[in-house]
Amino acid sequence: MKILGVLYFFIIIFPVSVSFGQQGKKMVVYTTDFKFNEGIYVTFDQVKNNKPIVKQRIITKVLGTDLEYFTKVLTAEILQYFDDFGIQQTIKTTDIWGYCRKGMVFINWQGEFNRIPVIGDITFFAAIISVSGTRFPDPFDAYPAIGSPDNGQQEEIRKFLMDFETGMVLDFSVENVTKMLQKDNELFEEFNALKKRKKRNMLFVYVRRYNERHPISFPVD
């Protein structure tokens, strides 16, 4: 009977302990006052879990108190760090997702780190990217080559959206905002009823409204 009693005790208690362990982290609804843990994100999941690689686990000669710590560490070709199991890992800095400094999140997009100013179920950021430019000759040139553009690299600011559920990044456009609003039938139908010009002018408004209606949460220590 004692053995059966002990077995019964473990059968009842053990699942509860596992459930508590899985849900043990405190979740906080995101607001603009939320401060993310500082460190480097190797993957997007580390962003969602608010669990970056902290400075103490990064192998570098740069002092943790250096005001340009992340800039200096991330200009190196590789990043070396200790993972959750204490095993040393090496990754190209071009392959990391981003980093967090003073509670602000920066995403690595096309080799440049850009701050994400709007975080939510629909996340927004802007980035300077290089594009193939088309520069036509000066019309006052003595020997103009009209119709023969000089193709080179130019930089321009582009706006992007990110689906926080999947981490997928999309161009900030009427088409893509419309797709993301489909998860909210009321907003989707309301947005679709607008004229084309009105839609372009109201993109930010609807992104903000969507995020207010669909808050996201992060675990905290």
Salt bridges, closest charged atoms under 4 A:
GLU38 OE1 - LYS55 NZ 3.29
ASP66 OD2 - LYS72 NZ 2.70
ASP84 OD2 - LYS51 NZ 3.56
ASP84 OD1 - ARG57 NH2 3.07
ASP121 OD2 - LYS183 NZ 3.47
ASP150 OD2 - ARG135 NH2 2.49
GLU156 OE2 - ARG158 NE 2.51
GLU165 OE1 - LYS183 NZ 3.98
GLU175 OE2 - LYS179 NZ 3.64
ASP184 OD2 - ARG213 NE 2.82
ASP184 OD2 - HIS214 NE2 2.79
GLU186 OE1 - ARG213 NH2 3.28
GLU190 OE2 - ARG209 NH1 2.56
GLU212 OE2 - ARG208 NE 3.92
